[in-house]
Amino acid sequence: SELAVAPVALQGEESAVADLDVYPNPASTDNINVKIASVTDGTVHVKILDGMGRGVFVSSFDAQQVREGVHINAGQSWVNGIYFVVATNGQKTFNRKLIIKN
């Protein structure tokens, strides 16, 4: 049997979930792009977690960079599978599932 997982948004965060764009998806470890059109100022902290919740990538970017889109080259090959991109900007948290196929 298959387990279906649906994105869950907390009240007031529906737009935050929709605003995070991760492409291409599926992606390879050296070609991940992250864009959040709605961030206006401050710093955006980006974490990529593996399926076990372990951080495999952590970095911070200026909001303007993320609004235009940032390219992530993790510099190492991750195991193929499902990962989670979590970006925070102030009180907003953005989440998106990412599939890695190297």
PyMOL commands that set and color helices and strands:
alter all, ss='L'
color gray80, all
select helices_A, chain A and resi 14-19+63-68
alter helices_A, ss='H'
color red, helices_A
select strands_A, chain A and resi 20-23+32-36+43-49+55-62+70-72+81-89+92-100
alter strands_A, ss='S'
color yellow, strands_A
deselect
rebuild
show_as cartoon
